[in-house]
Amino acid sequence: MTNLTTDYRLNTGARIPKMGLRTQQLPVSRTRQLVLAALRLGYRQLDLTLPATNTAQVGQAIRESGLRRSTIFVTVQLAPTVALAAIRPTVTSALKCLGLSTVDLCVWTAPPCTPQSNQGRFLAWRNLEELTRAGLVRAIGVAGLTLPDLQNLWRHATVPPAVVQISGLIGRSLGQLWPFARAHHLLIAAPVVVEKPVRNRDVRLMAEKYGVSAAQLTVRFCVQRGILPLLAARTPAQLATDTRLAGPLSVNDLHRLATLRNPTENFW
């Protein structure tokens, strides 16, 4: 199994584990069991999307794990449906359900563009900055923005984003996001979502070549590119196998995966 306790350093100085477990997809009745199993396997980052119905069960698993709070990195991601006025109440409600006084990272997901998008983004970001000043969150991040929008937000922010979350991985060269992220010590994160059966022939054959599943291949792809993968697993067995990776991908294979044509049609 990959060492789940290795980490990246955020531009805040904090450290974040190199892999995370998304809890959004977990059924309420099994959340406590699966999160507890993940923590016992070595997962140290939990990623929750708010609002959610299983937040209390995540908190229960954290307490039952017996692990020190300082060893678990907790991320909450605000869905694009969370209104400006609801940002702080949503986070404080989640903290209460989790039984925590603060979360390590809060990621705001930008809603679809409107003529007032810039103003709305800045107002939303101000609300997140206030959460950091109030000590409710330690770092803030963003999802759903184009690079120009991210650059614009960066120029106006008093507390800069520490993480930018993207959708889709394989087949994305990321273009100018790479140099921008590196110049600003901005960590790129992405959910690992794999269709079953995997219909993209190139992905399927490469996974077979390395003797891994498509999910394992994607996680390895992320790790080698310096991207934080957020895994989704529904069973204890899947929790273990998704992080059991083969050796490093060759430079040619890494490039091939990054430049696959139309992967979203058949893979993501």
N, C-alpha and C positions, 0 to 999 in steps of 0.2 A: 504494500500500500504506500502511496505517496505520503510524505511527511506533511500532515495537515497543519502542523504548528509553525511551519516556516511562514515568513510574512513579507509584506511590502511596507515601506515607510511612506506615510502620507505627507503632504506639504504642511500639515499641522505639527509634524514631528511624531505623531502617534503611529503605532504599528498595526497593520491589519492582516489577518491570516490570508494566505494566497488562494484559498478556496472557501466558498461559503455554501450554506444550505438554504435554499428558498423554502419557506414554510407555507407560501400562499396556496399551493396545490394540495396540501394535506387535509384530509377529512378531519373534522373536529374530534370524532370518536377515537382517532388513532394518532393525533398530533403529539400528545404527551409521550406515548410509547416510542414513536419514531424519532422525535427530537432527543429523547433520553438515549436511545440507541446510537444516534449520531454523535452525541457528546462522548459516549463511552468508547466509540470507535476512534475518536480523535478530532472530530470536527470542532472548530472553535469560533466559527462565524455563523450567525443565524441572521437571515434576511427575511423580514416580514413586510408584506404590503398592507397598507392601511387605507380604508377601514378593513378589518378582518374579523371573522367569528371565532378564530382559534387562538387569539392572543393570550388569553388566560392559561391555556394549556401549554403554550410555549414557556410562559413564566413558571408554571408548575414543574416542567421538566428541568429548567435551569436550577431551581431550588433543590430538586431531588437528586440532581447530579452530584452534589457535594463539592463542585468546583468553585474556586474563588471567582467572584464577579470579575475581577481584573483579568482573568484568563479567557473570558468569553467576550467576543466582539459582537455587539448587537446593532443591527442596521434596521431602520424602519424606512420604507419607501411609501411616499404619499401618492395615491392614485391620482390621475388627472381630473377625476371628478371631485376631489376635495376642494371646496371653495376657499377663497382667500381668508374669509373670516373664520373658517373652520380649521385652519392649519394648526394653531396652538391648541385648541380644544381636542383635536384628534390625537395629537402627540401626548398631551397630558393624560387623556383617557387610556391610551395604550400603555403609558408608564404605570398607571394604576393597575391595569390588568396584568402587566408583567411582574409587578411587585418591585420595580426598579425606580431609582431616583433620576437616572439619566440614561440616554442611549449613546452609543459611540458615533453613530452616523445617521443623519436624516437626509434621504434623497427625495428631492421634489421632482415629480414628473410633469413636464409642461403639457398643458392641454393643446389640442389642435390650434393652428394659427388663426387669428382673427385680426381685423384692422387695429385693434387695441392691444395686440400681443405684447409689444415692447413694454408698454406701461404696466400691463398685468404681470409680466415676468418680473419687472423691477419691484413691484409691490409684494409679490409672493416671496421674492428673495429677501426683501427687508424683513418679512415675517420670520423667515428662517434665521436670519442674522440675529434677530431678537431672541430666538430660542437658544442660540449659543451664549448670548450675554446673560440669559437667565439661568444658564447651567443645565438646561433640560437636554441639550444635545452637545456633543463635543466637536463634531465636524458636520459639514453640510455638503451635499452633492446634488447633481442635476441629471435628469434623463429626458430624452425626447427633443433635444435641441439640435439644430444644424450648427455647423462650425461657425458661420457668421453670427448667429444668435448667441452662441457660447462666448465668442470673442467680445461681443457687445455687452453681455452680462458681466464678463470679467472686468471690463473697463469701469463699470458702474458699481461693482461690489466693494463693500468695505471689509467683508469677510469672504474671501474667494472660495469657490468650490474646491473640494479635495478629491472628489470622484466624479467622473462623467460615465453614465451608463448608456450603452448602445444596444440596439436590437440587431441580432444577426451577427455572425462571426465569419464563418467560412464563406469565401467569395467576396470578402470586403477587404480592400487594400487599405482603407481608412484614410487614404490621401493625406491632406495637410493636417488632419487631426493628430497624427503621430508627432510631427515636430512641435505643434502647439502644446500638446500634452507634456512632452518631454521638457520643453522650455519652461513650463510652469509647474513642473513636478505634479502633474495631474494624473491620477490613476484611472485607467479605463477598465470598466467592469461590464460583464455581459451575461445574461442568462444562458444556460446551456439547455436548449430544448431540441429534442431529437424525435422525429417521427418514427413510428414503427408500423410496418417495415420501412427501412430506409430505401427510398426509391432512387436516390442519386447513385448511379453506377460507379462513378469515380470515388465517391466517399466510401461506398460499400467495399470496393476492391482494395482501397488503401487500408481500411480497417482490417480486412482479412490479411493483408500483407504484414501488418504489425501484430496480428493476433489479438486484436482488441475489439471492443464494441465501438459503434459510432460515437456514443457518448464519451467513452474513454479517449477516443481519437481527438474529439473536440476539446476535451480538458487538456490533453497534452499540447494541442495547438495553441490554446490560450496561455498555458504556462510558459511555453517557449517564446511567445511574443510579448510577455510581460503584461498580460491581461488577466484580470481577476475573474475566474469562472464562478458563476452562481448555479449550483446544481439543484436539480429537482428529482427527488427519489421518493418512491411510495412504499418501499419495503426495506427492512434491515439488510437483506441480501444486496439490493441495489445500492444502498448506501455504501457498502463495502466495495462492490465491483466497479462502481463509477470512478473510484479514485485509485484503482489498481492499474497503473499505467505501464505501458511498454517503454522501451528505451526511447531516446530523443528521436524526433522526426528528422530526416535528412533535410538539408537546405533546399534541395529541389522539391521535395514533397511539401515542405512548409510553404514554399512559393506557389506550388500548384494548388494547394487548398485555398490560399489567399486570393487566387485569381480564377477560381472556378466560375464558369458562366451560368447565370440564372440559378444559383443554388436555392434561392427562396422558393422556386417553383416546385422543387422536388425534395428538398432536405429540411429546411426550416419550416 
